[in-house]
Amino acid sequence: MTYTGNVIKYGDNVDTDVIIPARYLNTADHAELASHCMEDLDATFVKRVQKGDIITAGLNFGCGSSREHAPIAIKASGVSLVIAKSFARIFYRNAINIGLAIVECPEATDEIKEGDRVEADLDNGIIRDLTTGREYKTTPFPEFIQKMIENGGLVNSVANGTIS
């Protein structure tokens, strides 16, 4: 799995309430959720995010409630990958369950700047900042998680028999 996109950068403790504000939780429509993604933290996000973009963030990304709406909103907005120093555990699991690629790499999140072009080869655990030429190592996902993300999440993986 290789992801290439421009970086949108955030800091520490980006919680699920700013990823998708609670006032929008009455819908399961992915496009509607995407249209409000990050609006309480970054009013420009939905206007500037492009398909394939990559979010980088600091510590504890996705803290707060256990709602699956948060990773759904991020993925539906066009973001292909989130790189953070660390993730809240329930967000981490929800992201994998819905097929949103995420990876922890503190060094990369410290050094990669807003707007940099990044390529991440998650099969081999290599993140490249194409803007600066810097390369960072991370732990690749196990093969079954890679397949789950490729299939669009847990439900799709079970439905097509990839995992049981």
N, C-alpha and C positions, 0 to 999 in steps of 0.2 A: 504494500500500500504506500503510494507516494502522493503527497499533497503539496501543491504549490499555490501560493497566494501572497497577497499583501497583508501586512500586519496592522491590526488594530490593537492598541495596547491599553491595559488597565492595571490597577494596583492591587493591593491586598484586600481580602475580605469582601469580594464582590458577591453579594448574597442573592438568593433566588428572588427576593422582593424587588430588586432593581433589574435583574435579568428579565423577569416578566412580572410586572406589578399585579398584586392580588385582585385589583378591579377588573382584570381581564381573564380571570380563571373560570369564568362561566362559559367559556367556549372551548371546544376541542378542535376547532378549525386551525390547522397548522399555519395557513397563510395569515389568518387574523392574529395569531400569537406572534408571528414573525413581524408583523407591522407595528408591534408595540415593544419589541425586544430592546432592552437597554434604555428605554425612553426616560426613565427617572434618573439614570446615571449619566447618559450621553444622548442628548436630544438629536444629535446629528447622525447617530449610528445607522438608523434605517435608511437614511438618504445616501450614505456613502458606502455601506457594505456592498460588496460585489461577490458573486458566486465564486467560491473557492477561497475567499479570504480566511485568514488565520488570526485568532485572538491569542494574545499573550497576556498573562496576568501573574500577579504575585501569589502570596500565600492564601490558602483556604478558599479557593475559588468555588463558588456554588454553595457556600454555607447558608444556613437558614432552614427553611422548611424542606420537606422531602418531595415536593411536587415535581412530577415529570415534565410539567409544562416548561420549566426552565431550559433543559437541554433540547426539548422539541423546538422551542422558539429560536434558539441559537442555530440549530441545524436547518430549520425552515427558512431562516433569514439568508442562507447561502454559505454560512461559515462551514469550512470543511474540517477544521481542526482547532482544538484549544490546547495551547501549551501553557502550563502554569508551574509555579514552584511547588504547589500542593493543591489538592482538591479536597473538599468536604467529602467524606466517604459515601454518603447517600447520593450526592450529585454524581460522583464517579460511577457508581453502579447504575444509576438512571441513564447516564450518558451511554454507557456500553449497551444497556438494554434497548435503547432506541437507535443505536448505530451511529452515534456521534463520536468521532475519533478524538481522544484526549491523551495527553502524555505529560509527565512531570519532567522538567529539566530546568532547575534553578539557574544554572549558568546562562542558558540561552535567554531566559526571561529577563535576566539582569542586563544583558548586553544588546539584545535585539531592540531596535528602535521602531517607533510608530512609523508606518509607511514602508519599512524595509520589505523586500521581496524574499520570501523564505520557501525552501523546499525541505520537506520532511519525509524521509524514507523510514517508515515505522517497522518494516520487515527487518531492517538491519540496525535500527536504533540510531540513525544519523539525521541531524538537523543541520541544514546549511543556510546561512544568511547569504543569499545571492548578491545582496547589496554590498556587503563588506568582505565577503569571501571567508568569513569565519565558519568553523564547523564545530558542532557539539554532539556529544554522545549521550544516549539515553537507553534505557532498557527496552528492548522490543517486546511487544505483546506476545503471549503464547499464541500458537497457531489457531486454537479454537476461538480466541477472542478476535484475532484478525479476521477470521471467517465470519464471525458474528457481525462485525462492523461492515464488512464487504456486503453482507446480505441485508443490511439495513436494520439490524437489531435482533434481539432474542426471538420475538414472535415470528419474524420472517425466517429465521434460521431453523426453528422447530417446524414451521409449516412446510419448508422445502426439504426437510430431512437432513440438513447439514449437521444438526446436533439433536440429541434426543434426551 
